[in-house]
Amino acid sequence: MEEIIEVANELDSTCGISDEELTERFKASIRIDDEIRKIKGLPVARYDDELKKAYLEYPDGRRKYVGDTRNTTS
């Protein structure tokens, strides 16, 4: 008879936190990181669903689309 050994991956352990709670914590961490970057004057990476393009959004509202040599405003 074969013995099946189950090995748990440390990364798979959620310490009893639900998927919904993990998702909310992840979203909050992204929001906090975006706020810190804004305070430091750094751009934030975003994605424009309408144009299907990634862009950098600067604290002053400017957007620079990836691959675009010109800047556009929001």
For each residue, the residues with C-beta under 8 A, 3 or more apart:
1:
2:
3:
4:
5:
6:
7:
8: 12 13
9: 12 13
10: 13
11:
12: 8 9
13: 8 9 10
14: 17 18 19 22
15:
16:
17: 14 21 22 25
18: 14 21 22
19: 14 22 23
20: 23 24
21: 17 18 24 25
22: 14 17 18 19 25 26
23: 19 20 26 27
24: 20 21 27 28
25: 17 21 22 28 29
26: 22 23 29 30
27: 23 24 30 31
28: 24 25 31 32
29: 25 26 32 33
30: 26 27 33 34
31: 27 28 34 35
32: 28 29 35 36
33: 29 30 36 37
34: 30 31 37 38 44
35: 31 32 38 39
36: 32 33 39 40
37: 33 34 40 42 43 44
38: 34 35 41 42 44 59
39: 35 36
40: 36 37
41: 38 59
42: 37 38 59
43: 37 56 57 58 59 64
44: 34 37 38 56 57
45: 54 55 56 57
46: 54 55 56 57 63
47: 53 54 55
48: 51 52 53 54 55 65
49: 52
50:
51: 48 65
52: 48 49
53: 47 48 65 66 67 68
54: 45 46 47 48 65 66
55: 45 46 47 48 63 64 65 66
56: 43 44 45 46 63 64 66
57: 43 44 45 46 61 62 63 74
58: 43 61 62 63 64
59: 38 41 42 43
60:
61: 57 58 73 74
62: 57 58 71 72 73 74
63: 46 55 56 57 58 71 72 73 74
64: 43 55 56 58 68 71 72
65: 48 51 53 54 55 68 72
66: 53 54 55 56
67: 53
68: 53 64 65 72
69:
70:
71: 62 63 64
72: 62 63 64 65 68
73: 61 62 63
74: 57 61 62 63
